[in-house]
């Protein structure tokens, strides 16, 4: 009965999450990929004509706004009401050469080049490390251990309790102090409290502390998992785009924290997204849920349910298919390697990839 009540509360929390997905007029105006490509392609000073043409062509393919497409192609649209600030500046410069406007656009282009260079360096490093993992040592692997003696119903009950307490309990507390605390600090503190609550509940739920959740694993699982995640998510997004007629428009809430953020805040945010988040998410979704349900329900049902809950709890409707696919990949890595370190590292590499891409579009 208690688990059924917690499940009902969990469903209500999901409904609230998805109702707020992508909405709100207070979303920050951000530099999108197409805008970065367009302004760099047209106003960067040290590009070859061939590269300049490729960047503008790619920007035109990525951009979905017809007015913006006209600006990218060098034509002044008859209606500029739907243009972002960057495209408005480009349209003004097309209409009449304005030295201050052109200077600002050249500064944006220089900044865009720097962002693309940083993103390229980070992505290249991740790919190189993933490739090098295939040369790493191999070790004998075993299946994931059962995290507790609780039944599958009890395991799900602990998960629902954690989410409900975190969403409604911590959410209410955060709502009371939101106006008096910096948004960045609020996110950091709330996440740490949420993960602390998770640890407390798992220990109270009879976590098997003698089980080897963090055993040795073959290094190649990092490369296998990372490249599988990239290829599968790419295939899922391409399929979704083909079926819907437009690319998935997931709104990454982390992007809001980049607005006017100093370097030290971005570094702390990277620590949370790339290291802390994957560590605790893998404990709950792969270690607790998948590892606990697998013994009674079998591999496939446990993998499907844990991946589905992983996708749902993020509250991102457009990103659901990709998140579910990621959960399946992380679960596969954990099942085959027998170590949470393997899935944590793959998860961290994926988050580092998305974080590197965010750098190219952050305000």
N, C-alpha and C positions, 0 to 999 in steps of 0.2 A: 504494500500500500504506500509506504514511504517513497519507494523508488518510482511508483506511478505518479505520485504528486510532484516529485522532483523533475520527472520527465515532462510533465505538463508545464512547469515553470520554465524549463529549458526551452520548450517550444515557443513560449511567450517571448523569451529573450531573443530567440532567433527572429521572430516576427518583427520585433522592435529594431534589431540590427538591419534587416533587409529593407525596412521602411525608410531608414536613413541612408541607404546606399546611394551615393552619387547625388544626393540632394543638397539643398542649402545654397543660398545666395552669397554666403560669406566665404566661399571657396576662394583661395588666393589665385590671382592671375599669374599663371606660370608660363615659362617659355617651353613650348612644345617642340618635339623633335623636328617637325617640318619647318617651324619658324627658325630654329637654330641653323638647319641646313640652308634655308633660303638666304638668311642674312649673311652667313659665312660665304656662301657661294657667290653672292652679288657684291659684297663690300669688303671681303678680306683682300689685303693688298698683295699677298705673295703667293697666289695660286696660279697654276698654269691654266690656260684656256680650256683644256680638256677636263681637268678636275673641276673647274668652275661650272662647266656645263653638266657634268655628272651630278654634282651636288644639287643644282637647280632642278634637274630632271627628277632626281630622287625625291626632293622636297615636293614637287608637283604630284608625284605618285602617292606619297604618304598623306598629303593634305586632302581633306574631304570637303572643305568649304569652297564653293565655286568662286566666291569673291577673292579669297586668298589665293586660289590657283591662278587667277588673272594677274594678281600682283606678282606672283612668283615668275610668271612667264613674261613679265615686263609690260603688262597692259594695265591701264587704269580702269577699274570697274566703275560702272555707272552708279552703283550703290555701295557705299562703304560702311553701312550701319552695323554689319556683322563682323567687322574686322577687329582683331585684337590690337593692342597698342603698337606692337612691333610691325604688324602689317600696315597699320595706319601711317606710321613713320615712312615705311617703304613707299606707300601710295603717294604721300606728300612729296617725297623726293622725286618720284616719277613725274608728278604733275609740274613741279617747278623746283629747280635746283636750289636747295637751301643749305648753305654751309653749316649752320649749327645742327640741322637734322642729319645731314650726311656725316658729320663728325660723330654724332651719337651712334649712328648705325655702324660706323667703322669701329667704334669702341665695343659695341655689342658683338661684332664679327670677331674681333680679337679675343674677347672673352669666350665666345663660342669655340674658337680654335683651341683655347686652353682646356676647356671642359672636355672636348672630344679627345684631346691628347691624353688627359688623365684617365678618361673612361677606357680608351684603347689600351693604355699601359696596364690598367687593372685587369681588364678582360684577358689580355694576352698572358699576364702572369698566372691567372687562374687556369687557363687552358694548358699552359706549360706544366704547371704543377700536377694537373690531372693526368697529363700524358706521362710525366715522370713516375706517377704512382704505379704504372704497369711494370716498372723496373724494380719496384720495392720488394721486400721479403714476403714470402707466402707462409701461412701458418695453418695448422689444422683447425677446422671450423666445426662448431656444433650448433644445434638449434637454440633459439632464444629460451631462456628459463622462464618459469611461471613466476610472476612477481608477488603472488600472495596466495593464501589458502582460501580466500573468499570465492564464492560462486560467481558465475558470470553476471548474475543479477546484482550482486554486491559490488563488483568491479564497475559496472555501469552506474550504479548508485553513487559511488564515490566521485566518478567523473561529473555526473550531473550536479552533485552537491558543490563541487569546486566551481563549476561554471556559473551556477545560480548565485552562490555567495559572492563570487567575483563580480558578476554583472550587476546584480541588484544591490548587494551590500557595499562593495567598494565603489560602485557607480554612484550610489546615493551620497556616500561620504565625499567623493570627488566633486559632485555637484554642489555641495555646500561650500567648498573652499575654492571652487574654480575661478571665481572673480578676483580672488586675492592672491593667487599663486601663478607664477609664470607658467605658460602652457607647456614649455619644454620640461621644466622641473616636475610638473604634474604628471606628464607621461612617464618619465623615468621612475618617479616614486610609485605610481600606480602599478607599473609593471613589476617592480620589485616586490610590492605587497602581494600581488597576484601570484607570483612564483613562490613567495614565502608561504602563502596559504596552501598552495599545491603540496609543498614538502610536508607541511603539518598534517594535512589530510591523508597523504599516502602513508605516513608513519603510523597514524592512528588506524588506518585501514589494514594494518598487518603486512606492510611491505616486507618482502623476504630479503632481509639485509645480507644474508649469506649467499644469495644467488650471484652468479658472475655476469652481471649485465654489461660490464665494461671490460670484457676480456680482449685478448689479442685478436687481430683479424688480418687477413691478407690486404696489403696496401692497395692492390689493384681494384678493390671495391670502391675506392674513391673515384677513380677514373670511370669505371663501369657505371656507377650510379650517377655521376655528374653528366656524362655524355648522354646517358639514357634520359635523364630529366630534361636536358636541352632539346633533344630530338622529339621526345614525346609531347612536351608542352608546345613546341613549334608546330607539330602536326595537329594537335588539338586546336590551337588558335587559328591555323589555316582552315581547318574544317569548319570551325565556328564562323569564321569570316565568310566562307563560301556559302554556308547555309543561311546566314542572316543578311548578307549583302554588305556588311561593314565590319571593321575590326572591333574586337572586344574593347570597351571603354572602361576598364577598371580604374577606379579612383584610389590611388595609393594615399592613405591618410598620413603616412610619414612625410610626404612631400610638403605638407603644410608647415612642418617644423623647420624646413630649410629657409623659410622667408626671413631675411635679414639676420640669419644665424651666424655667429662667429665660428671660426675654425674649431675651437675646442668643443663647442656644442655638436658640431657635425661629427667630430671624432667620437664623442660619447654616444651619439646616436648610432654610429657605425658599430660600436661595441655592443650595444643593445640588440641591434638587428642581426648582426653577423655571428655573434658568439653567444650571448646570454639567451636570446630567444630560441635558437635552434636547440640548445642544450635542454632547456626545460620542456619545450614542445615535444622533443623526441622521447623524453622520459614518460610523458603522459600518453601520447598517442601511439607510439611504438612499444615502449617498455610496459606501460600499465594496461592500455586497452588491447593492443594487438597481442602482446605476450600473455595477458590474462585470459582473453577470449579464445585464443588459439587451441588451448588444451581441450576445451569442452566443445567448441563449435567447429574446429578444423581451420586450416590455413586460409582458404578462400573466403569464407564468411567473415572471419576475424579481420582479414585484410580489407575487405570491402567496407565493413562497418567503421573501422577505425579511420580509413581514408575519407569516408563520407562525413564523419564527424569533424575531422580535420578541416575539410573544405567548408562545412557549414559554420563552424565557429568563427571563421574570419569575417563573416557577414558581407561578403563581396559577391553579389549576384552575377555580374558579368564574368567574374573570374572563377566561378564554381567549377567548370570543367577542367581548367588548368590546375586548380588547387587539388581537385580529386586525383588527377593524374600524378601530381607530385607526391601526394600521400601514398599512392600505390608504389611509386618508385622507392620512396624512403622505406616503406614496409618490406618491399622485396629485398632491399639491401640488408635490412636488419635480419630478416628471415634467413638469408643465405649466408651472411657473415657470422651471425650469432652474437654480435657485439653492438651495443648502442653507439660506441665511438664511431663506427663506420657510418651509420645513418646520420649521426650528429654532424660529421664532417661533410657529408654530401649535402645536407640541409644548409650548413654554413656556407658552402661554396655556392649554392644556388642563391641564397640571400645576398652574398657578396656580389654576385652577378647583377642582381636587380638593384643593389645599392650603387654599383658602378654606373649602371644605366641612368639611375636617378641623378647622378652628378651632372650628366649632360643636359638635363632639363630643369634642374633646380633654379629657382628665381635668383 
